[in-house]
Amino acid sequence: MSNEVAGDQVRPGISPYLVTLLGLAMFLNYTDRGSLSIVAPALQQQLGISNAAMGVALSAFFWSYAIAQPAAGWVAQRFAPRTVLAVATGLWSVATFACGLATGLVMLFVFRMLLGLAESVIFPTNARIFAEHAPEHQRGRCNSAMSIGHSMGPTVGTLVGAMILIAYGWRAVFFALGALSLLWLVPWLARRDPSLEAKAASAHEPASYREILSQRSLWGACLAQFCYSYPFYLVLTWLPLYLVNSQHLSLGSMAGVTAALYALQATAAVLSGWGSDILIRNGHSPTLVRKGFVIAGMTATGALFAGAAMTSGTMATTLLVASGFTVGLSGTMVFTIGQTLAGPRAGGRWMGFQNMVGNFSGIVAPIVTGIVVDWSGSFAGAFVVAAALSALGVLSWLFVVQRIRAVDWAPPAVPVKQVLASLAA
């Protein structure tokens, strides 16, 4: 067995019920975050706004979400996970509901920023939980459950949201999805788990941000996540408009095609997470296994987007749908690798910073895509940008990120009060 994971085998593992609840929270998180793209075709027509302006609106969520990540990492590392996720879910449910009350683009932009702020803690909190409680040979499947959540959230959200949109209008989509998220609080608050309670907040002395930011692998993972996330967020924010405006699909057909892409993404996430865990449990190096999956996925994603840029019509749509599988293949590993590198003492803070840099792509991708489409009259240029960034991400995994194992953090400083007490004794 690889010496990179042998010592990790002593961990008892993590509750499947807890992983299921966290995956469901991720599902609702991405259902709400993708809600604007569902109503975008109707909203753009009703308000008469350009593609560039629509791109700015679609990016609003990510302005607050990305910038808040370091603070979210601190919150996730400092406070009890049970409390953090309960408060956050309540807030993002209210923010989603409020989007349905917007009377103009500016108000919608503000509410979407509030949604991003509320949702910012979910990845750092999950990272802390998995870094503390999931052994290496289970971490892939834990993160595959999260990937299923953020794949199936847009899938179900698109299908259900399209039906609500057609029947009741765009405001009802926000009302329904916001109310749905509140239901998650019932099983979450009913569950009692000592590892998620307040006393768990002091279980580990966190590594300092100075130590974390000095790690070469952190910066490599940040760049790689940005490059991974760019194609993902391009699709999340612009695919409905692309299918309706460029491919001339009906709202119902658009929903079906979009759902197929996310279903493929969820399938690949399961294969990636479970397959990598099986290989590691059988003695293969986490470095080779985790990097192998993420590099294969991002290489294929770049090739598919390049192909979509050089074709049109049904072929371009088919290639974009296929990219759902390749994005899912690599996505699970992006977060698994970060959690492994951070270890229990830095899970929340590390992933807060990594997720901040990675989610700047959520700001850039919608805006750049809108500008390119307005300027060129085509999505081809936007797809080329996504392909180029995928290639850059592969290089970062290969040459910047080092071995996939927990960083050997400096021993935590002994508090002065504890030193004085020991001397007095």
N, C-alpha and C positions, 0 to 999 in steps of 0.2 A: 504494500500500500504506500502511496506517495507520502513522504514525510511532511508535505504541506498541509495534509488534512488529518494525519493520524491522531494528533492531540485533540482535534475537534470532535472526535467520535464519542468522547465522554459526555457530551451534552445530551440531555434526555430527549430533546426534540421539542416541537412546538405543536400546540393543539390544532387539529384540523378544523375544529369549529371556529377557533379564533381566526385562522387563515381565511375561512369562508366569509366571516363577517367583514374582514378587511378587504377581501376581493369585492364584496357587495358594495362597500363604501366607495371603492374605486370605480365600480360600475356607475353608481349614481353621480360621482364626481365628474366623470367624462360625459355622462348623459347631459348634465347641466352645462358643462363647458362647451359642448358642441351644439347647444340649442340655437344659438344665433345663426349658425351656418344652415340649419334646417329651414329657418324662416327667411333666409337671405333673399331668395328669388322674389318672394312676395313683397318683402320689405323694400328691396331696391326698386321695384316697379311702383310701389305706392308712394315712396318718398322721392323718386326720380333722381337718385344719386349716381355718381360715376363709379367705375370700378376702383379707381384710386381711393375715393372717399369710403367705399365699402371695405376696402382693405384696411383702412385706418380703424373703422368700427370693429372689424373682425380681430384686429390686434389688441384692442383695448384690454381684454382680459389679461393678456400676457405682460402688459406694462407693470401692473401691480403684482401679478403672480411671480414674475421673475425677480423683480427688485426686492420683494419681501422674503425670498428664499433664505438668505443668511439669518434673518431674524426668526424665520420659521424653524430653521435648524436649531437655533438657541432655545426656542420655546419647546421644541420636541425633546431636546436633551435635558431640559431643566424640569419640566412638569410631567405629571402622570399622563401616560398615553390615553387612558380612558377619558380623562377630563378634556384633554386637548382635542381629540376627535369629536367628542360630543358637542363642545362649543362650536367648533368649526363647521360641523354639519348643520347645526341650527342656523348659523349665519349664512352659509351659502344657499340654504333653502330659501331663506327670506330674500336674498339678493336675486336669485333666479325669478322668484315670484314678482319682485319689484320691476324686473325688465318688462313684464307685461303691462306695466302702468306707464311706461315711457311715452312721451308725446312728441319726441323729436330725437334727432341723432345725438345731440349733446347729452341729453338725459340718459339715453341708452348707453352711451360711452361711459358715463359715471357709474351706472349700475353694474356694468360689466367689469369695471375696475374693482368695485367692491366684491364682486364674485371672485375675482382672481385673488384678492387679499385673503378672503375666507378660505379658499381652497389651497392656499400655499403650504399648509402644514402637512398635507397627507403623505407626500413622499418622504420627507424627513422623519415623520413619526413611524411610518412603516419600516424605514431603514433602521431606526433605533431598535424596534421590536425584533426584526429579523437578525440584526447584528448581535443582539444580546441572547436570543433564545433559539435561533435556528442553526444547527451545525452545517458545515459547508456542503455536505452531501444531501442536504434537504433544502438548501437556500434557492436552488434553481426552481424547484417546483413551487416554493412559496411565491417567488416573483412571477412565475407563470400564471398563478392565480390572479396576481395584480394585473398582468398583461391581458388576461382574459377579460378582466373588469374594464380596462381602458380600451379594449377592442369592442366588446359587446355593448358597452354603454352607448357609443355612437350608433351601433347597429340597431339596437332596440329603439333608441331615441329617434333615429331617422325614420324607421318604419312607423312607430306610434306617433311621432311628431308630425309626419306627413299626413296621416289620417286625421289628426286633430286640426292641422292647418287647413286641409281641404274642407272639413266639416264646419269648423268654428272660427277660423281666422288665426293670425299669428300670435295675438295676445294670449289666447287660450293655451298655446303650446308652453309658454313660460309658466302660466298658472299651474298647469297639470304637472309639469316636471318638478317645479319647486315644492309642491305639496307631496309628491312621491318621495323625495329625499327625506322628509321629516319622519317617514315611517321607519327608517333605519334606526332611529334613536330608540325605538321600543326594545328590540333584542339587545342592542348595545348596552343600554343602561340597566337592563335586567340581568346582564351577565356579571358575575363576580370572579375576578381573576387577580390574585395577589400580585402577579408580575406587571399588571397595568395600573395598580393603585398608587396612591401618593407616596407610600414608603419606598416605591421602586425608583423614585426620582433621584435618590442619593446612592443608588446601588453602585454606580461607577463614577469616579472622578473624571470629568471629560478632559480629553486632550485640548490644549489651547489652540486658538485659531492661528497663532504664530507657527506652531508645530505643523498644523494641517496645511497651511499655505506654503510651507517649505517643501512639500512633497512633489517631486517631479510627476509621479503617476496621477496625482490629483489634476494637474493641469492638462495632462494627456487625456484623462477621462472627461474633463470638461469640454475640451475641443471636440473630442469624439462624440460626446452626447449632443452637442450643438449640431454637428453634421448628420447624426442619426435623426434628430428631431426635425430638421428642416423639411425633408420630404413628408414626414408624418404630419406636420402641421400645415403644410401646403394642401395636403389632401383633406385634413380635418376641416379647414376653413373654406377652401375654394371648390372642392369637388362638386357639391350640389349646383353651384352656379355654373361651373364648367359643363356639367351634363345638361343643364337646362338651356343655357345660352349658346354654347358652342356645338353641342351634340343634339340639341333640339328634342330632348326627352321630356315627357310629361312628368309632373311631380310624382306620380305613382311609380313610373319606370325609374326615375332618378333614385327614389327611395330603395327600390330593389337592387339596383346596381351598387349603390353605396353600402347597403347592408351586406352584400356578397363580399365586398372588399374587407370589411371588418370581421366577417365570419372567418375568412381565410387567415386574417391576422391572429385571431384567437386560436385557431387550430395550430398554427405554427408556434405560437407561444407555448402551448402544451408540449409539443414535440421538443422544442428547444429546452424548456425547463426540466422536464422529466428525463429526456435523453442525456443531457449534460450531467445531471445528478447520478444517473446509472453508471455512466462512464467513470465519474470521479469515485463513486463507491466501489467500483471494480479496480481501483488503483491507478487510474490515469491522472496525469497532472492537471490541476485546476487551471494552470496557465494555458496549456495547450487546448484544453477542452473549451473553456470559456472564451478565449480569444478566437478559437476556431469557428465557433458558432457565430459570434458577432461579426467577424470579418467576412465570412461567407454570406451572411445576410445583407450586409451593407454593400458588398461588391455586386450582388445580384440586384439590389435596389437601384444602384447607380446605372446598371446596364438597362434595366426596364424603363427608367425615366428618360435615358438617352434614346431608347427606341421609341418611346411615346412622342419625343420631340421631333423625330424624323418621319413619323407616320401621321395618319389622321383618321377620323371616322371610327369605325368599330375596332380596328386594330389598335389605335391609340388607347381607347377605353379599356380594351382587354389587357393591355400591358399595365395600365394603371391599377386595374383590379388585381392583377397578379402581384403587384408590388405590396399588396396587403400581406401576402404570405412572407415575403422576404423581410419586411419591416418587423413582423411578428417574430421571425426567427432570431433577429438581432436584438430586439427591444428588451426581452427578458434579461439578457446578459448585461446590458448597459447598467442596470440597477444592481444586479447580483454582484458584478465586479466591484462597484463602488462600495457596497456593504462589506464585502470581504476585505478590501483594502483598508477600510476604516476601522473595522473591529468594534467591539462593544464600547470602547471609550470615545469613539468619534463618529458613530453611525449617523446620528441626527445632524451634527454640524457639517460633516463631510458631504452628505447628500444634499443638505441645504445649499451649500455653495455650488456643488456640481450641478444641481438642478437649476440654480439661478442662471449659470452660464448656458446650460443646455436649452433653457426656455427663452433665452433671448431670440432664439430662432422662431419662437411663436410671435414675436414682435416683427421680426424682419421678413419672414416668409409671406404673411398676408399682404404687407405693404409693397414689397418688391414685386410680388405677383400682380397686384392691381396696377402698379405703374407700368410694368412690362406689357400687360395686356392692353392697357389704354394706348401705349406708345406704338406697339406693333400690330395690334388687332388679333393677336394669336397667343396661345399658351405655350408655344414651342420654346421660346426663350426662357420662360419660367421653369420648364422641365429641365433645360440644360443646366441651369444654376443648381437645381437639386441633384443632378447627376454628378456635377463637379464636386459638390460638397461631400457627397457620399464617398468619392475617391479620396478626398482629403481626410475624412474620418478613418478610413482603412489605414492610411499611413500613420495616423496618430496611434491607433491600437498597436500597430506593428513596431514602431520605433520610439514612441514616447512613453507609453505605459509599460511598466516593468513587470516583474513576476506578480501573479495574482495570489497574494497571501497578505495576511494582516500586517500592517505597519508595526514595527517594534517601537511603540511610543516610549518616551522617557517616563520613568516612574513618577507618579503624582507626588506633588510637594506635600510634606506633612504639615498640617495646620499648626501655627504657633501655640495655640491653646493646648493642643494635644502634646506637644513637646514639653511645655511647662508642667502639665499634669503628670507626665511620666517622670520628670525630674523630681517633682514633689513627692511622688510615691516612693 
